Amino acid sequence: MKPSPKSPGFILSAIALAVTALAGCNNNQVANNSVATSSDSGAKHAQHKPLPWDFAGMTDLQNVTLTAAGARVINTNIDGDGEQKLAIDLHSKEHKSAGFSFIPDTPWDWSQEGQFAFAIDIENPSSASVHLYVSAKDAEGQSHNRSFAVPGNSSDTYFMALNDPDLSMETGIRSNPNNWETEFTPMIWRYGTKQIDLSQVKSIEFDVRGVPEDKHLIVDNLRLIKPQKLDPNYLVGLVDEFGQNDKLEFTNKIDTVEQLRALNAKEQSAFTQEVPQGRSKFNGWANGPKLAATGYFRTEKYQGKWTLVDPEGYLFFSNGIANVRMSNTSTITGYDFDSQFIKQRAPGDFTPEDSIGLNRAPKAAWPSRHVSSELRANMFTWLPSADEPLAEHFGYRREVHTGVVDKGETYSFYSANLARKYASNDPKVFMTKWRDTTVDRMLDWGFTSFGNWIDPSFYQLNRIPYFANGWIIGDYKTVSSGNDYWSPLPDPFDPVFKQRAMVTATKIAQEVQNNPWCVGVFIDNEKSWGQEGSIEGQYGIVIHTLEVDAKDSPTKAQFVTYLKNKYSDIAELNEKWNTKVRTWDDVATGITLTKFNDPIIEDLSAMLSLYAEKYFAVVHDAVEQTMPNHMYMGARFADWGMTDEIRNAAAEYADVVSYNYYKEAITEQAWGFLAQIDKPSIIGEFHNGALDSGLLNPGLIHGASQADRGKKYQEYINSVIDNPYFVGAHWFQYIDSPLTGRAYDGENYNVGFVSVTDTPYQPLVDAAKAVNAHIYTRRFGDAQPK
């Protein structure tokens, strides 16, 4: 095949393919020299067919196999010009994931190629965009993971840089600007190992996940490419005075303060400041049935569907936006101060670093201000001097999760833009106007509530329902799952954990003040409880805790007690487990499990349940004692951090079980377990984003444009509304991440309903308004008023 005319470099080598498909179609009969799909459960047959592609004589990489899972691959003449391409039907409607992989017979050795990228041409003949995940894996199991959106009715070249100086740069940004000067589209970094072993590349894999419809793509021209030119200043002068991308033009870009204020005046004049017609005082369905009113929010199963019930007794579905606060709006500037002037965390503090306000460094520290990272400092075209009014929007982080520095000065361009917008640098003025405008927007856009992580200053406004939140932090003992992404897990059998749970719940209760506008309380978030798919992943908490000394771990002591109660002596344990542990003292001191049989797995499951039930019981009791009129909403499970045992324990103690789920929709393949739990459930986080915002990363789910964001929003929220077990869904988040990454962990996503200048993304707003106008009739269309 001829190289693309807009190639950013030259073809090092093309990949000559043999195609292997895992067959799962009826009778395995596929026309047009094609190969068939596989089901998720595996292959029944395999076929090998050569692809007669013209690779312009480049055949350095031979004997490559294409495998398809949950997909149908056709080697076909797409354009009618004799050239062969691969048409790929992704059967994502019926599979959790569907994809295709390029696998060499022996691992590729790309270690001598110098600076290069893997590239592929992709056409999307349908009107719907496709969000593709891609992984490059080496023989040691390391995985380099990216994703990208293929717009509808498009054709483009996408590339993944695998040997590039940028991959060794720690910038404090989740995904950096593109340093290749090219018209090709880079794949966006996600997670994993940036620098895999290029001497043993064993596969390049593409797939879609959690998609409610089948997708169709045409792929061609696999190759390795080199850059013709790199931008040496790709990290310099990135941010303008408003916190926007100074190097790009895009819709909604603000150039002057006058423009910002004019947009605000227009928006303010259109607000109704009232709940939508047909809604109750609390945004319940006033035109629907009226159930028993308790004066507070509660749950009930009504006509086979779980639902929230508002304080007046009306059916209530919680559709809202989460993370409406200043805490995550600041970014690391690359400056720091003498640490002697910085107030460190107090022993009894109960607020995590990423949930505090700006926390500005004291004046005594200002003379010691110095550059701690030239790389970060050079990203900004403007920062105020200490004596300017807009310097009030500086802050300080005493610790970060990931980044180029481990502490330092921050700046909130969003907060500064509010001061500009409302013509006052007095927080009492601009924050009050911001709160009022935010609620006016929520009501105007048709949302029924806020989501999690709402600034407590909203709690007593009594204009829109909200959810309170808290973290249980302190000096209690911890356990490890082996994948402690945010932090190790608490040891719930440690009495200190119970004390800290009461401290947290008491603080939340003081903020809520028994207010009926509070729907419920979320405690903690996205803990690494375990991941299904392997024994080590699912039961990591138990496996790792069994290795430690019971003297140092209350949870381990409980596990030892469980085993002693179940087995009459150590001989019986060894017989069942096929182990050679000498005494119970050895069990207490620590044992390591590397081989697993059914009795061991049964006990691991029981001990994991024991652990989880204790955690949720302690938290439930703390909420019950301090806030008896408000629901406990659980711990907001990430799909990478939950198991059957954890979900079942949460369902036993939480009033509503909460999940953060970043896919494109709720599908039966992923959520069939809800029927077994039969508990009211809620989505705590979902989102999508696009690159036409000027930001560098769309977020966890990629759309092709702001209009496409709206389409994907509607698909997701409607799938939640249509599910009988869900009682709500919360978008994360209200405000875009900072362009250069939020201070705590570098997230730099276009996931806001508003930009850094507090300007709404109108296509997304319009999509939400359309959904919210019919949210109750879609959910309860056959219900009749009482």
FILUM-581421 format. One record per residue (C-alpha): y, x, z. Coordinates in steps of 0.1 Angstrom, whole numbers, padded with zeros to 4 digits. Example, Ala and Ser with C-alpha at 12.3 -4.5 7.8 and 13.67 -1.06 7.14 Angstrom:
BEGIN
ATOM/c2/c1/c3
ATOM/-0045/0123/0078
ATOM/-0011/0137/0071
//
This chain:
BEGIN
ATOM/c2/c1/c3
ATOM/0000/0000/0000
ATOM/0035/0012/-0007
ATOM/0057/0022/0022
ATOM/0083/-0003/0032
ATOM/0117/0004/0015
ATOM/0135/0005/0048
ATOM/0111/0029/0065
ATOM/0127/0048/0094
ATOM/0106/0079/0087
ATOM/0076/0088/0067
ATOM/0040/0078/0069
ATOM/0020/0104/0087
ATOM/-0013/0087/0080
ATOM/-0025/0053/0073
ATOM/-0055/0036/0088
ATOM/-0084/0029/0065
ATOM/-0102/-0001/0080
ATOM/-0136/-0016/0083
ATOM/-0134/-0050/0098
ATOM/-0157/-0062/0126
ATOM/-0155/-0097/0139
ATOM/-0172/-0113/0168
ATOM/-0186/-0144/0153
ATOM/-0182/-0178/0170
ATOM/-0175/-0202/0142
ATOM/-0197/-0230/0131
ATOM/-0226/-0215/0111
ATOM/-0206/-0182/0109
ATOM/-0195/-0192/0074
ATOM/-0160/-0181/0064
ATOM/-0146/-0181/0029
ATOM/-0125/-0155/0010
ATOM/-0142/-0123/0023
ATOM/-0132/-0132/0058
ATOM/-0145/-0125/0093
ATOM/-0148/-0151/0120
ATOM/-0136/-0156/0155
ATOM/-0152/-0150/0189
ATOM/-0151/-0172/0219
ATOM/-0139/-0159/0253
ATOM/-0176/-0157/0264
ATOM/-0185/-0130/0239
ATOM/-0201/-0125/0205
ATOM/-0232/-0138/0189
ATOM/-0231/-0118/0157
ATOM/-0210/-0090/0142
ATOM/-0200/-0084/0106
ATOM/-0186/-0053/0089
ATOM/-0165/-0056/0058
ATOM/-0144/-0029/0042
ATOM/-0107/-0037/0035
ATOM/-0097/-0026/0000
ATOM/-0061/-0018/0010
ATOM/-0041/0007/-0010
ATOM/-0029/0033/0014
ATOM/-0011/0055/-0011
ATOM/-0038/0081/-0007
ATOM/-0032/0085/0030
ATOM/-0067/0085/0046
ATOM/-0065/0109/0075
ATOM/-0076/0081/0099
ATOM/-0109/0068/0088
ATOM/-0136/0045/0101
ATOM/-0115/0021/0120
ATOM/-0128/-0013/0131
ATOM/-0109/-0045/0136
ATOM/-0122/-0068/0162
ATOM/-0110/-0103/0167
ATOM/-0114/-0124/0199
ATOM/-0104/-0161/0199
ATOM/-0092/-0155/0163
ATOM/-0102/-0157/0127
ATOM/-0093/-0128/0104
ATOM/-0092/-0131/0066
ATOM/-0089/-0102/0042
ATOM/-0070/-0118/0014
ATOM/-0045/-0115/-0014
ATOM/-0015/-0132/0002
ATOM/0012/-0125/-0024
ATOM/-0009/-0129/-0055
ATOM/0000/-0094/-0066
ATOM/-0034/-0078/-0059
ATOM/-0025/-0063/-0026
ATOM/-0048/-0071/0003
ATOM/-0035/-0081/0037
ATOM/-0050/-0095/0069
ATOM/-0043/-0132/0076
ATOM/-0050/-0138/0113
ATOM/-0054/-0172/0128
ATOM/-0050/-0170/0166
ATOM/-0069/-0199/0182
ATOM/-0047/-0198/0213
ATOM/-0047/-0235/0219
ATOM/-0083/-0233/0231
ATOM/-0084/-0198/0246
ATOM/-0065/-0183/0275
ATOM/-0058/-0153/0252
ATOM/-0065/-0147/0215
ATOM/-0060/-0115/0196
ATOM/-0072/-0086/0175
ATOM/-0078/-0049/0181
ATOM/-0079/-0018/0160
ATOM/-0107/0005/0173
ATOM/-0117/0039/0158
ATOM/-0154/0049/0157
ATOM/-0143/0080/0177
ATOM/-0109/0081/0196
ATOM/-0079/0091/0175
ATOM/-0064/0125/0182
ATOM/-0027/0121/0179
ATOM/-0018/0149/0202
ATOM/-0005/0172/0174
ATOM/0017/0147/0156
ATOM/0049/0155/0174
ATOM/0073/0127/0180
ATOM/0059/0096/0164
ATOM/0052/0058/0167
ATOM/0025/0034/0157
ATOM/0039/0009/0132
ATOM/0026/-0023/0117
ATOM/0041/-0049/0092
ATOM/0038/-0085/0105
ATOM/0047/-0117/0087
ATOM/0050/-0151/0104
ATOM/0048/-0179/0078
ATOM/0052/-0207/0104
ATOM/0084/-0220/0119
ATOM/0074/-0212/0155
ATOM/0079/-0177/0169
ATOM/0050/-0157/0182
ATOM/0052/-0136/0214
ATOM/0027/-0107/0210
ATOM/0014/-0084/0237
ATOM/0003/-0050/0225
ATOM/-0016/-0022/0244
ATOM/-0024/0013/0234
ATOM/-0054/0026/0255
ATOM/-0069/0060/0259
ATOM/-0105/0070/0267
ATOM/-0097/0073/0304
ATOM/-0086/0037/0307
ATOM/-0049/0043/0308
ATOM/-0029/0015/0291
ATOM/0006/0016/0275
ATOM/0017/-0020/0273
ATOM/0045/-0036/0254
ATOM/0054/-0070/0239
ATOM/0077/-0084/0212
ATOM/0087/-0117/0195
ATOM/0079/-0123/0158
ATOM/0104/-0150/0147
ATOM/0093/-0180/0127
ATOM/0094/-0175/0089
ATOM/0100/-0138/0092
ATOM/0086/-0105/0079
ATOM/0094/-0072/0097
ATOM/0080/-0038/0108
ATOM/0074/-0033/0145
ATOM/0068/0000/0162
ATOM/0056/0015/0194
ATOM/0068/0050/0202
ATOM/0039/0069/0218
ATOM/0053/0104/0218
ATOM/0091/0103/0225
ATOM/0115/0120/0249
ATOM/0125/0085/0261
ATOM/0091/0080/0276
ATOM/0097/0107/0302
ATOM/0131/0094/0311
ATOM/0135/0075/0344
ATOM/0167/0056/0339
ATOM/0166/0028/0364
ATOM/0163/0003/0335
ATOM/0131/-0017/0330
ATOM/0133/-0011/0292
ATOM/0157/0013/0277
ATOM/0179/0010/0246
ATOM/0162/0020/0214
ATOM/0169/0057/0206
ATOM/0155/0055/0171
ATOM/0182/0048/0144
ATOM/0162/0024/0123
ATOM/0161/-0011/0110
ATOM/0126/-0015/0123
ATOM/0121/-0035/0155
ATOM/0109/-0017/0186
ATOM/0082/-0032/0208
ATOM/0096/-0038/0244
ATOM/0081/-0018/0272
ATOM/0063/-0038/0299
ATOM/0042/-0018/0323
ATOM/0013/0007/0326
ATOM/0013/0044/0316
ATOM/0041/0055/0294
ATOM/0024/0088/0284
ATOM/-0013/0081/0278
ATOM/-0037/0108/0266
ATOM/-0028/0110/0229
ATOM/-0058/0132/0222
ATOM/-0081/0103/0229
ATOM/-0066/0070/0218
ATOM/-0094/0045/0217
ATOM/-0076/0013/0207
ATOM/-0045/-0006/0197
ATOM/-0048/-0042/0208
ATOM/-0027/-0073/0201
ATOM/-0029/-0107/0217
ATOM/-0011/-0139/0227
ATOM/-0016/-0154/0261
ATOM/-0011/-0189/0277
ATOM/0001/-0204/0244
ATOM/-0003/-0242/0239
ATOM/-0007/-0240/0201
ATOM/-0025/-0220/0175
ATOM/-0006/-0191/0158
ATOM/-0009/-0176/0124
ATOM/0002/-0141/0113
ATOM/-0002/-0118/0084
ATOM/-0005/-0081/0092
ATOM/-0004/-0051/0069
ATOM/0004/-0014/0065
ATOM/-0008/0001/0097
ATOM/0006/0036/0100
ATOM/0021/0064/0121
ATOM/0058/0070/0116
ATOM/0084/0096/0126
ATOM/0121/0090/0132
ATOM/0145/0102/0106
ATOM/0173/0103/0132
ATOM/0177/0098/0169
ATOM/0208/0086/0188
ATOM/0216/0113/0213
ATOM/0240/0090/0231
ATOM/0218/0059/0233
ATOM/0223/0058/0271
ATOM/0260/0067/0271
ATOM/0288/0042/0272
ATOM/0264/0013/0272
ATOM/0284/-0011/0295
ATOM/0318/-0025/0289
ATOM/0343/-0036/0316
ATOM/0327/-0071/0318
ATOM/0292/-0057/0322
ATOM/0282/-0066/0286
ATOM/0266/-0044/0259
ATOM/0295/-0024/0245
ATOM/0275/-0013/0215
ATOM/0266/-0047/0201
ATOM/0284/-0079/0190
ATOM/0267/-0112/0200
ATOM/0275/-0148/0206
ATOM/0293/-0156/0238
ATOM/0307/-0120/0242
ATOM/0339/-0120/0262
ATOM/0367/-0097/0251
ATOM/0396/-0107/0274
ATOM/0402/-0123/0308
ATOM/0422/-0150/0290
ATOM/0392/-0160/0269
ATOM/0371/-0162/0301
ATOM/0396/-0185/0317
ATOM/0400/-0207/0287
ATOM/0363/-0213/0285
ATOM/0363/-0222/0322
ATOM/0391/-0247/0318
ATOM/0373/-0264/0290
ATOM/0340/-0266/0310
ATOM/0357/-0279/0342
ATOM/0374/-0307/0323
ATOM/0340/-0321/0311
ATOM/0322/-0323/0345
ATOM/0313/-0357/0359
ATOM/0305/-0344/0394
ATOM/0279/-0372/0397
ATOM/0242/-0376/0397
ATOM/0228/-0388/0363
ATOM/0226/-0425/0358
ATOM/0193/-0440/0370
ATOM/0189/-0414/0398
ATOM/0190/-0419/0435
ATOM/0214/-0401/0459
ATOM/0189/-0373/0461
ATOM/0181/-0373/0424
ATOM/0149/-0393/0427
ATOM/0140/-0420/0402
ATOM/0161/-0449/0413
ATOM/0149/-0470/0384
ATOM/0113/-0465/0394
ATOM/0090/-0476/0423
ATOM/0103/-0472/0459
ATOM/0077/-0460/0484
ATOM/0080/-0455/0521
ATOM/0111/-0437/0531
ATOM/0109/-0412/0560
ATOM/0144/-0397/0558
ATOM/0130/-0364/0545
ATOM/0111/-0352/0514
ATOM/0073/-0356/0515
ATOM/0044/-0358/0491
ATOM/0021/-0386/0480
ATOM/-0005/-0392/0453
ATOM/0009/-0421/0432
ATOM/-0012/-0437/0405
ATOM/-0034/-0406/0402
ATOM/-0005/-0381/0401
ATOM/0008/-0360/0429
ATOM/0045/-0365/0435
ATOM/0073/-0356/0458
ATOM/0091/-0386/0474
ATOM/0128/-0383/0483
ATOM/0142/-0392/0517
ATOM/0150/-0427/0504
ATOM/0114/-0433/0491
ATOM/0120/-0427/0454
ATOM/0096/-0407/0432
ATOM/0110/-0372/0428
ATOM/0101/-0344/0404
ATOM/0117/-0310/0413
ATOM/0131/-0294/0381
ATOM/0156/-0267/0390
ATOM/0169/-0232/0387
ATOM/0160/-0205/0412
ATOM/0178/-0173/0425
ATOM/0213/-0187/0426
ATOM/0230/-0159/0447
ATOM/0248/-0127/0444
ATOM/0220/-0105/0458
ATOM/0204/-0095/0425
ATOM/0236/-0092/0404
ATOM/0244/-0056/0412
ATOM/0233/-0024/0394
ATOM/0231/0012/0404
ATOM/0262/0031/0393
ATOM/0250/0067/0397
ATOM/0273/0075/0427
ATOM/0265/0080/0463
ATOM/0281/0089/0497
ATOM/0273/0111/0526
ATOM/0244/0093/0543
ATOM/0260/0098/0578
ATOM/0284/0070/0569
ATOM/0258/0045/0558
ATOM/0246/0020/0583
ATOM/0208/0020/0582
ATOM/0185/-0009/0587
ATOM/0182/-0023/0622
ATOM/0147/-0025/0637
ATOM/0149/-0063/0640
ATOM/0163/-0069/0605
ATOM/0146/-0098/0587
ATOM/0163/-0096/0553
ATOM/0147/-0074/0525
ATOM/0171/-0049/0508
ATOM/0171/-0069/0475
ATOM/0181/-0101/0493
ATOM/0212/-0089/0512
ATOM/0247/-0092/0497
ATOM/0267/-0064/0482
ATOM/0266/-0045/0515
ATOM/0296/-0023/0506
ATOM/0298/0013/0519
ATOM/0324/0016/0547
ATOM/0358/0031/0540
ATOM/0350/0061/0560
ATOM/0324/0070/0534
ATOM/0347/0067/0504
ATOM/0360/0103/0504
ATOM/0324/0116/0502
ATOM/0317/0097/0470
ATOM/0300/0119/0445
ATOM/0278/0116/0413
ATOM/0242/0114/0422
ATOM/0230/0107/0387
ATOM/0250/0117/0357
ATOM/0227/0097/0335
ATOM/0235/0065/0354
ATOM/0272/0072/0358
ATOM/0276/0079/0320
ATOM/0262/0044/0312
ATOM/0295/0028/0322
ATOM/0327/0028/0301
ATOM/0346/0014/0331
ATOM/0343/0012/0369
ATOM/0372/0005/0392
ATOM/0388/0031/0414
ATOM/0385/0025/0452
ATOM/0420/0012/0455
ATOM/0418/-0014/0428
ATOM/0412/-0051/0438
ATOM/0380/-0052/0417
ATOM/0366/-0025/0438
ATOM/0356/-0052/0462
ATOM/0326/-0058/0441
ATOM/0310/-0024/0448
ATOM/0280/-0025/0471
ATOM/0253/-0002/0484
ATOM/0215/-0001/0484
ATOM/0198/0019/0511
ATOM/0165/0018/0492
ATOM/0152/0008/0458
ATOM/0118/-0002/0446
ATOM/0119/0019/0414
ATOM/0147/0038/0397
ATOM/0163/0071/0389
ATOM/0178/0074/0424
ATOM/0163/0061/0457
ATOM/0196/0048/0471
ATOM/0232/0046/0462
ATOM/0263/0027/0452
ATOM/0261/-0005/0432
ATOM/0285/-0027/0413
ATOM/0283/-0064/0405
ATOM/0300/-0071/0372
ATOM/0291/-0108/0377
ATOM/0309/-0110/0410
ATOM/0339/-0092/0394
ATOM/0339/-0117/0365
ATOM/0341/-0146/0389
ATOM/0372/-0130/0405
ATOM/0387/-0126/0370
ATOM/0377/-0161/0359
ATOM/0391/-0179/0390
ATOM/0422/-0156/0392
ATOM/0415/-0145/0428
ATOM/0398/-0115/0443
ATOM/0395/-0134/0476
ATOM/0357/-0142/0481
ATOM/0367/-0174/0500
ATOM/0384/-0186/0468
ATOM/0362/-0175/0440
ATOM/0329/-0180/0458
ATOM/0339/-0216/0467
ATOM/0348/-0223/0431
ATOM/0316/-0207/0420
ATOM/0295/-0229/0443
ATOM/0312/-0261/0432
ATOM/0309/-0252/0395
ATOM/0273/-0243/0399
ATOM/0264/-0277/0415
ATOM/0286/-0295/0389
ATOM/0265/-0277/0362
ATOM/0232/-0286/0378
ATOM/0241/-0323/0379
ATOM/0257/-0322/0344
ATOM/0226/-0305/0330
ATOM/0204/-0331/0346
ATOM/0184/-0309/0370
ATOM/0171/-0326/0401
ATOM/0172/-0297/0425
ATOM/0177/-0260/0430
ATOM/0146/-0237/0432
ATOM/0139/-0209/0456
ATOM/0163/-0182/0467
ATOM/0195/-0202/0469
ATOM/0224/-0188/0488
ATOM/0225/-0205/0522
ATOM/0261/-0214/0516
ATOM/0248/-0242/0494
ATOM/0226/-0257/0522
ATOM/0252/-0280/0538
ATOM/0270/-0291/0506
ATOM/0248/-0322/0505
ATOM/0252/-0326/0468
ATOM/0218/-0316/0453
ATOM/0184/-0309/0469
ATOM/0173/-0273/0475
ATOM/0145/-0252/0489
ATOM/0150/-0228/0518
ATOM/0133/-0194/0519
ATOM/0125/-0164/0540
ATOM/0105/-0132/0542
ATOM/0084/-0121/0571
ATOM/0092/-0084/0575
ATOM/0090/-0062/0605
ATOM/0069/-0034/0621
ATOM/0036/-0053/0622
ATOM/0004/-0036/0609
ATOM/-0006/-0040/0573
ATOM/-0036/-0040/0551
ATOM/-0040/-0029/0515
ATOM/-0055/-0047/0484
ATOM/-0055/-0014/0465
ATOM/-0027/-0028/0443
ATOM/0002/-0033/0466
ATOM/0028/-0038/0439
ATOM/0058/-0049/0460
ATOM/0044/-0038/0494
ATOM/0012/-0037/0515
ATOM/0001/-0071/0529
ATOM/0006/-0081/0565
ATOM/-0021/-0080/0591
ATOM/-0020/-0116/0603
ATOM/-0042/-0109/0633
ATOM/-0016/-0085/0646
ATOM/0004/-0104/0673
ATOM/0036/-0087/0660
ATOM/0031/-0106/0627
ATOM/0031/-0139/0646
ATOM/0063/-0129/0664
ATOM/0080/-0120/0632
ATOM/0069/-0152/0615
ATOM/0086/-0171/0643
ATOM/0117/-0150/0640
ATOM/0119/-0157/0602
ATOM/0112/-0195/0606
ATOM/0138/-0198/0634
ATOM/0164/-0181/0613
ATOM/0157/-0205/0583
ATOM/0158/-0235/0607
ATOM/0192/-0224/0619
ATOM/0205/-0222/0583
ATOM/0190/-0255/0573
ATOM/0201/-0275/0604
ATOM/0174/-0301/0599
ATOM/0192/-0312/0567
ATOM/0174/-0339/0547
ATOM/0186/-0323/0514
ATOM/0162/-0294/0521
ATOM/0130/-0302/0502
ATOM/0108/-0275/0518
ATOM/0105/-0239/0527
ATOM/0090/-0210/0507
ATOM/0079/-0180/0528
ATOM/0071/-0146/0512
ATOM/0066/-0141/0475
ATOM/0041/-0126/0450
ATOM/0019/-0107/0474
ATOM/-0010/-0086/0460
ATOM/-0037/-0109/0474
ATOM/-0062/-0098/0448
ATOM/-0070/-0103/0412
ATOM/-0100/-0121/0397
ATOM/-0120/-0103/0370
ATOM/-0137/-0076/0391
ATOM/-0153/-0073/0425
ATOM/-0129/-0045/0435
ATOM/-0099/-0064/0423
ATOM/-0108/-0098/0439
ATOM/-0119/-0084/0472
ATOM/-0097/-0053/0475
ATOM/-0082/-0065/0508
ATOM/-0117/-0066/0524
ATOM/-0131/-0035/0508
ATOM/-0101/-0013/0518
ATOM/-0099/-0028/0553
ATOM/-0136/-0021/0559
ATOM/-0128/0016/0553
ATOM/-0103/0019/0582
ATOM/-0110/0021/0620
ATOM/-0110/-0012/0638
ATOM/-0090/0005/0666
ATOM/-0061/0007/0642
ATOM/-0065/-0027/0624
ATOM/-0068/-0061/0640
ATOM/-0080/-0075/0607
ATOM/-0108/-0049/0606
ATOM/-0118/-0058/0641
ATOM/-0121/-0095/0630
ATOM/-0143/-0084/0601
ATOM/-0166/-0065/0624
ATOM/-0169/-0095/0647
ATOM/-0177/-0117/0617
ATOM/-0205/-0093/0606
ATOM/-0219/-0090/0641
ATOM/-0220/-0128/0645
ATOM/-0238/-0132/0612
ATOM/-0264/-0104/0614
ATOM/-0286/-0101/0645
ATOM/-0286/-0063/0643
ATOM/-0276/-0034/0620
ATOM/-0310/-0034/0604
ATOM/-0306/-0069/0591
ATOM/-0272/-0060/0576
ATOM/-0287/-0030/0559
ATOM/-0315/-0051/0545
ATOM/-0292/-0076/0530
ATOM/-0266/-0052/0518
ATOM/-0290/-0025/0507
ATOM/-0271/0001/0528
ATOM/-0279/0028/0553
ATOM/-0253/0023/0580
ATOM/-0266/0037/0613
ATOM/-0248/0017/0639
ATOM/-0222/-0011/0645
ATOM/-0199/0017/0657
ATOM/-0201/0032/0622
ATOM/-0191/-0001/0608
ATOM/-0161/-0003/0632
ATOM/-0151/0033/0624
ATOM/-0151/0027/0587
ATOM/-0175/0022/0558
ATOM/-0171/0026/0521
ATOM/-0187/0002/0496
ATOM/-0192/0013/0460
ATOM/-0222/-0009/0450
ATOM/-0223/-0046/0454
ATOM/-0251/-0072/0455
ATOM/-0250/-0110/0461
ATOM/-0251/-0109/0499
ATOM/-0223/-0083/0500
ATOM/-0202/-0104/0476
ATOM/-0208/-0135/0498
ATOM/-0196/-0117/0528
ATOM/-0166/-0102/0511
ATOM/-0156/-0137/0501
ATOM/-0161/-0150/0536
ATOM/-0140/-0122/0551
ATOM/-0112/-0127/0525
ATOM/-0111/-0164/0534
ATOM/-0110/-0154/0571
ATOM/-0080/-0132/0564
ATOM/-0062/-0157/0542
ATOM/-0067/-0186/0565
ATOM/-0052/-0167/0594
ATOM/-0021/-0157/0574
ATOM/-0014/-0193/0562
ATOM/-0022/-0207/0596
ATOM/0003/-0184/0613
ATOM/0031/-0192/0588
ATOM/0023/-0229/0588
ATOM/0025/-0231/0626
ATOM/0058/-0212/0626
ATOM/0074/-0236/0601
ATOM/0059/-0266/0619
ATOM/0073/-0256/0652
ATOM/0108/-0248/0640
ATOM/0112/-0273/0611
ATOM/0088/-0302/0617
ATOM/0106/-0324/0591
ATOM/0103/-0300/0562
ATOM/0074/-0291/0540
ATOM/0058/-0256/0539
ATOM/0057/-0247/0502
ATOM/0034/-0216/0504
ATOM/0038/-0180/0493
ATOM/0044/-0184/0455
ATOM/0013/-0168/0440
ATOM/0016/-0145/0409
ATOM/-0012/-0151/0384
ATOM/-0021/-0114/0388
ATOM/-0023/-0118/0426
ATOM/-0045/-0147/0436
ATOM/-0082/-0156/0440
ATOM/-0102/-0187/0448
ATOM/-0103/-0178/0485
ATOM/-0065/-0173/0487
ATOM/-0058/-0205/0468
ATOM/-0081/-0225/0490
ATOM/-0066/-0211/0522
ATOM/-0031/-0220/0510
ATOM/-0042/-0255/0501
ATOM/-0056/-0260/0536
ATOM/-0023/-0251/0554
ATOM/0006/-0256/0529
ATOM/0020/-0290/0521
ATOM/0026/-0278/0485
ATOM/0009/-0248/0469
ATOM/0033/-0226/0448
ATOM/0026/-0204/0418
ATOM/0048/-0181/0397
ATOM/0035/-0183/0362
ATOM/0050/-0164/0333
ATOM/0033/-0178/0302
ATOM/0044/-0202/0275
ATOM/0029/-0234/0290
ATOM/0005/-0248/0315
ATOM/-0029/-0251/0298
ATOM/-0062/-0265/0309
ATOM/-0080/-0232/0303
ATOM/-0059/-0214/0330
ATOM/-0053/-0243/0354
ATOM/-0086/-0262/0355
ATOM/-0089/-0251/0392
ATOM/-0062/-0275/0402
ATOM/-0086/-0304/0400
ATOM/-0109/-0288/0425
ATOM/-0081/-0281/0449
ATOM/-0065/-0315/0444
ATOM/-0033/-0305/0462
ATOM/0004/-0310/0451
ATOM/0014/-0278/0434
ATOM/0047/-0264/0421
ATOM/0057/-0237/0397
ATOM/0081/-0213/0415
ATOM/0091/-0192/0386
ATOM/0089/-0192/0348
ATOM/0114/-0180/0321
ATOM/0119/-0166/0287
ATOM/0147/-0146/0269
ATOM/0158/-0132/0236
ATOM/0176/-0101/0223
ATOM/0205/-0119/0207
ATOM/0221/-0119/0241
ATOM/0231/-0083/0239
ATOM/0206/-0074/0267
ATOM/0179/-0049/0262
ATOM/0149/-0069/0273
ATOM/0141/-0106/0268
ATOM/0121/-0109/0300
ATOM/0085/-0116/0306
ATOM/0083/-0142/0278
ATOM/0100/-0134/0246
ATOM/0118/-0159/0223
ATOM/0133/-0150/0189
ATOM/0168/-0164/0197
ATOM/0188/-0185/0221
ATOM/0177/-0216/0202
ATOM/0141/-0205/0205
ATOM/0146/-0200/0242
ATOM/0154/-0237/0244
ATOM/0123/-0247/0224
ATOM/0101/-0226/0246
ATOM/0117/-0240/0277
ATOM/0109/-0276/0266
ATOM/0073/-0267/0258
ATOM/0067/-0252/0292
ATOM/0085/-0278/0313
ATOM/0069/-0307/0295
ATOM/0035/-0292/0300
ATOM/0042/-0291/0338
ATOM/0056/-0327/0338
ATOM/0024/-0339/0320
ATOM/0001/-0322/0346
ATOM/-0009/-0347/0374
ATOM/-0011/-0320/0400
ATOM/0024/-0304/0396
ATOM/0054/-0319/0415
ATOM/0080/-0295/0400
ATOM/0089/-0263/0382
ATOM/0117/-0238/0388
ATOM/0132/-0215/0362
ATOM/0139/-0179/0372
ATOM/0168/-0173/0372
ATOM/0204/-0187/0371
ATOM/0221/-0154/0361
ATOM/0210/-0128/0336
ATOM/0199/-0095/0351
ATOM/0224/-0067/0348
ATOM/0224/-0049/0315
ATOM/0215/-0016/0332
ATOM/0189/-0032/0355
ATOM/0192/-0048/0389
ATOM/0197/-0023/0416
ATOM/0163/-0029/0434
ATOM/0139/-0024/0405
ATOM/0156/-0021/0372
ATOM/0149/-0056/0357
ATOM/0173/-0061/0329
ATOM/0163/-0094/0315
ATOM/0180/-0121/0294
ATOM/0166/-0149/0316
ATOM/0197/-0166/0329
ATOM/0211/-0200/0321
ATOM/0244/-0181/0323
ATOM/0254/-0145/0312
ATOM/0270/-0118/0333
ATOM/0304/-0134/0325
ATOM/0291/-0167/0339
ATOM/0291/-0182/0304
ATOM/0263/-0207/0298
ATOM/0238/-0203/0270
ATOM/0244/-0236/0253
ATOM/0212/-0239/0233
ATOM/0192/-0234/0265
ATOM/0214/-0258/0284
ATOM/0211/-0285/0256
ATOM/0173/-0281/0256
ATOM/0172/-0286/0294
ATOM/0195/-0316/0292
ATOM/0172/-0333/0267
ATOM/0142/-0328/0289
ATOM/0159/-0339/0321
ATOM/0172/-0371/0305
ATOM/0136/-0383/0303
ATOM/0119/-0364/0331
ATOM/0109/-0395/0351
ATOM/0099/-0418/0322
ATOM/0078/-0390/0308
ATOM/0061/-0383/0341
ATOM/0058/-0419/0353
ATOM/0064/-0440/0322
ATOM/0039/-0467/0331
ATOM/0051/-0471/0367
ATOM/0069/-0503/0375
ATOM/0098/-0508/0401
ATOM/0088/-0524/0433
//
